[in-house]
Amino acid sequence: GPNPYSGPWDMKAVGLIYILFRGGYEAAAKQFTPKDLDVNITGRSFMITGGNSGIGKATALEIAKRGDYFCKSTHIEQPCRKDPSLKEIFVHILDMSRPKMILEFADKFQQENNKLDVLINNAGCMINQRELTADGLESNFATNTLGTYILTTALMPLLKKNEAARVITVSSGGMLVQKLNISDLQFKTGQFDGTMAYAQNKRQQVIMTEQWAKMHKEIHFSSMHPGWADTPAVRTSMPDFYEKMKNRLRTEGQGADTVVWLAISNVQSQHPSGLFFQDRKPVSTHLPLAQTRASLEDEEQLMKTLEQLAADFTPGCD
């Protein structure tokens, strides 16, 4: 089928493209165990970035259904019902491309909350022209990579208070055509390609997940690919691809299925921390014969660079 990314693809990769569409999900779903999601999450705390639309919203709605109630309200700090024993859903406005805002939010959140069971890093963007944020950061990198790194790192102390905390990062199969480019994380050289920048960010997210799993044994980390879904982000960022493939795209709910499974199922934790998932199964982070494996030194350097960038925005740091 058509490939939204440029790059070398063999026949196995072409088969992968099919898997990522609706037909691939429907085939995989025949092997799902329905009781995996038969979980009551009452009393557990979830944070979902980008929960206002698309896969993030679908994830939030599916998780909410598995409490003792279902909240349809999206008003800021509006309780679902008047019964104080019921968990509340809060909406916070946060720009994931602005490090200082993220740090301020994380600090305030930890002051006001004594637990966080699951963090779902779903927010992301694909901007097709090279743009800089007010902080001078390339916009895609600022949101997808640095923003995800800063929020997750800042919330580590709260997550570690829970013996079974989970962090799930919504990546993309597009990362399969990208090798980590540690020398140019913000795409300062060469002709800018927003699709490739996005795919590079998603490779960075997978590496972050793997590195976090090594560094923080108390927390279970996973990354995943939701498949190609009919979301507002796909329609606006990839309009040509959307027009050609809209009848084959997954629904938002199908795209969210593995996120929900990773967030609440009891069997998910039986897998090692740090894996990359597609349709409830761990899959390889590299295509056969692809030259996309980075050195351990480059992967560790990514984490050091992100740590240094985050420090630039941390109050009290020069």
N, C-alpha and C positions, 0 to 999 in steps of 0.2 A: 504494500500500500504506500501512499505518499508519505514522505518523510519530512516533517517540519524543520528538521535540522540538517545542515550540510555536514559532510564528513564521510569517512569510509564505513560502509555497512556491508556485512556479508549476509548470506541467506538466513542465518539464525537471527540476525538483527532485524531483517525484514519481517520475520515471524514475530519478533518482539513487538513491532509496530502494531500488528493485528491484535496481540494480546492486550495492548493498552487501550483499545477502543471498547465500545459497549459489548460487542460479541465476545471478546476475550473475558470480560467480567462475567457475563452470563454463563460461559462455559466453566469458569473457575468456581462460580457460586454453587454449582451442583455438588461440589465437594465440601462446602462449608458445613460446619456443625452449628445448627441454629442455637443450641443451648449455650454456646460460647458467649452470646450476648444476653443471655437470660440472667442478668446481674442487677441486683438492687444497689444503687450507688448512694443511697441516702446517707448523709453525714460526711461524704467525701467532697473535697474541694478541687475544682478544675479551673484552670486558666487557659483560655483559647485566644490567641491573637488573630486578628482578622476575622472575628466571629460575626461581622455584620452582614456578610454576603457569601455566596459561593460555598465552597467546601467547608469553610469555617463555620458558617451558619448552619449548614446541614449537620455538621458534627455536634454543635451545641444542642440542636433540637433532639437529635438521637440520644445523646447522653441524658438530657433532661427528662426524657420519657421513662428513664429507668430509675427515677427516684420515686418517692411516695406521692408525687404530684407532677403535674406538667405545667410549666409557666409559659404563657404566651406573651407576657409583657416584655417590652424592650426599653422601657423608660429608665433613665439613669437612676440607679439606686431605688428601684421600685420593687417592693416585695411581691412575690408571686401570689400569696394569699395573706390574709390577716393573721392566720395562725402562726405565732412566733416559733413554734417547734419545727416549722418547715424551712428548708434551706432557701436562701434568697439568691436571685440572679442579679448581678450588677454589671452595668456597661461603663467602661472607662474609655475616655477619648485619649488616644496615645499615638503620636507620630513615631513609627518604628525607624524612621531615618534620622532621628534627632537623639544622639547619645545622652545628652544632659537630661532631656525629658524622660528617657527610659530609666535612667539612674534615680531620678527624683521619684518617679512612679514606684519603682521597686522598693525604694527606701520607705515610702509612705505605706505601701501595701504590707510590708513586713512589720511595720509598727502597729498596724491596725488588725492584722490577722496572725493567728498562732499556728496555722497549718496550711499546707498546700500539697495535695496528693499527686496531682498530675498537671504538668505544663505542656501545652500543645503549641508549638511554634508553627503557626500556619500562615501568618501574614507574609506577603511578598509582593513584588512588583516586577514588571518587565517594561522598562522605558527604552524605546527604540533609538533615541538620540542621546549622546553623552551629555548629561546634565549634572551640575554640582548642587548639593544642598547648601543651605545657609552656612553650614560648618565647613564647606569646601571639600566635601566628600562626594565621590561619584554615586549617584542616586541609587542604582541597583545594588551596588556593594553595600552602601550604607544601610539599606533596608534588609536585604536578604541575608547578608553575612554578618556585618558588624552589629546590626540591631539585634539579630538572633543571639549572637555571642554575648552581648552586654546584658540582655534581659535574663538569659539562662544563668550566666555567671553570677549576676547580682542576686538571683533568687536561690542560689545553692544553699545558703545557710538555712533558709526556711524549708526547702525540700528535704534536707538532711535530718530534720526533726522527725520525719516520717520514715518508718522502717521499710515501707514498700512504695516509695515515691517513684514516679515515672516521668520521663521527658521524651516527647515524640516530636520530631521535626518533619514537616511536610516538604520533601525534596521534589525531585523530578527525574524521570528517565532520561531527560535531555542531558543530564550530567554524564551519561555513558559515553558521549562523544568528546568529553573534555578531560584533559589531564591538568592537574593543578599547576597553575602558572604563578609561582611564588614571587617572580620578579616583577610582575605588573598586576597587582591585585585590583587596581582601580582603572585599568584600561587606558593608560595615558599615552601609549604608543600604538601606531598602526591605525588602520581604518576601524572605526567603532561599529560593532554589530550587536544590537541589543539582545538578540536571541542567543548569541554566543556568550554575551556577558551574563545573562540569566543562567545559562547552562553551567558556566564556570562557577557562579555563586552556589548553584545546587551541588556541584562537586565539593565545594568548600564546606557546605553543610554536612555532607556525608562524612567527610574527614573529621569535622568537629565532633560529630556524634561518636565516631570511633575513638577519638582521642579522649573525649570526656569519659567514655566507658572505662578506659584504662586508668584515668586519674581519679574517678569518683565511684568507688565500688559500692557505696551505699545507695546509689540511685540507678535505676534501670533505664538505659537510653536506647532509643530506636529511631531510625529514619525510614521514610517510605515514599513510594510514588503512587499517587492516586489514579494514574491512568489519564487519558485525555478526556476531560469532562466539559460539559456545556456550562461554563461559568462566565460571569461578567468579565473576569480578567482575560479569559481566552478570547472573548468576542472583541474586546477593545485592543488588546495587545497583539493579537494575531488574526486580524480580520480576514485576510485572504485564506489562511488555513481554516478558519471557522466556516467560511462560506462553502469551501470545498467539502468539508468533513462533518458539517453540523448534524447530518442525519445518522452519523455513526458514533458520535460522541457519547460518552457515559453521562448519566444524570449526575447531579450534584450529590445525591444520596449514595450512588454507587461509588463515586470518587471518595466519599467520606467513610465508606464502610471499614476499610482497614485502619483508618485513624481511630474510629470508635473501638474497633476490636483491640487495637494496641493499648487504648486508654483504659478499658474496663474489664476485658476478659481475664479469667483466672489462668488460662492456658498460655497466655502471652508471656508471662514471666518465666515459663519453663525454657524459653529460648535464651541464649547468652545475650548479655548486654552489648549494644553497639552495632547490631545487624541492620540491614536494609531490607524492607519488606515490599512485596507486591501481592495484592489479593490474598492477604493473610498468611503468606509464606515468605521466609527469608530467601532472597535471591542474590546473585553475584552483583558486585558493584562495578564489574568490568565486563565488557563484551569479549567473546572468544577472539584471541589473537590481537586484540586492541592494545596499542601502546599507551595506555592511560594510567598506568601505575606510577605514583610518585614515590620518591625515596622517603625513608623514614625521617631523614633530616629535613626535607622540605615540609613534610606534614607537621613536624614539631615546630618548624620555623613559622608556619601559618599561625599556630596557637600563640607563639611569642609575639608575632606582629600584631595580632588582634588584642592581646593583653596590653601592649604598648599603646595602641590607638585608644583603647578604652581608658587607660590611665590619663590620657591627655584631656579627657572630659570629666574626670573624677574630681569633685571638690577637694581642694587642699593639695592637689598634685600640680607640679609645674610642667 
